[in-house]
């Protein structure tokens, strides 16, 4: 518990760095959550779409699965891109603060903190900001559910039009000259039944947090190993 | 290169107060040797009394004092050692910036006593201390030596310290 306390006071002391970490992880977490939620919702989106086009019955299922794959691929790419950018920025941040951290680590050792505790401290120093931003984002998502739903809707529609999925599907379905009783935009909305939204969204959020948490943990392990190794071969000036 | 031996040691298990005369202890190989040993090894009965203390900027005086010390140990010995060092309870709760040099040394000695350190290295504080402070501290070091089995090694540029009657051995760079 003492280690947590030290971590909290260090976060309080380095306010700027903490703010930076919190905002960085909040932004990344938001994008990750969005991407994961959209990815989760895709299969139900396509069943909805098929139901809507059911009357015309011209849309081949092959086409639909292909489109589904295409969209899924895009969202997966977004997720990886977010994680990569996040990792890069975090590594740069650690690199920038390396000397400062090194001195602190040395002083911690001289004051008598053992290596395992030092590792724990460094982990808490990183995980606490992530935790804070996750808690903040979670409450914001719950508060602005409707808004967020609209945002998801807009992004999904954008992706659909950008990938020309709409044209492929609608062309094949309008080939028989049947009028679909939906406007273009309405056709491609995701109908969030309340349950679906909460489930997929929460799942997306959990996945995002897990993904980012493990990413952060890996970076911390790498960083602390680096710190400890340079300490062992340290030549004093 | 002179090491005063691994644990500043002495032949027949006597405990000593030694002085290492050096212009700048941060370049002194002996000091660096001990510092490296402290950094690398988990459990070592060696402690360094630092010039800037608490050396981690966000640590309070009390946190640094009781770092890695069990509550049991605090309960059993804190008062005893506090009396021995003539430390008032107010200095334990002082802000880090309000600590005098002498208080810094005494508080760190208190930490070393609580942590059962057998060998203690003291960085070059002595330019910051008044002569009366030094005259009070040296007998105290000697007492810790004899009654609490603590080896003490001072790094200093002040050669008057080396000639003090309290000092057992002295080495020059």
Interface residues (C-beta under 8 A of the other chain):
Chain A: X5 X6 X9 X10 X12 X13 X14 X104 X106 X107 X108 X109 X110 X111 X112 X113 X114 X115 X231 X232 X234 X236 X237
Chain B: X26 X27 X32 X35 X36 X38 X39 X40 X42 X47 X48 X50 X54 X55 X56 X57 X58 X59 X60 X63 X64 X67 X68 X111 X115
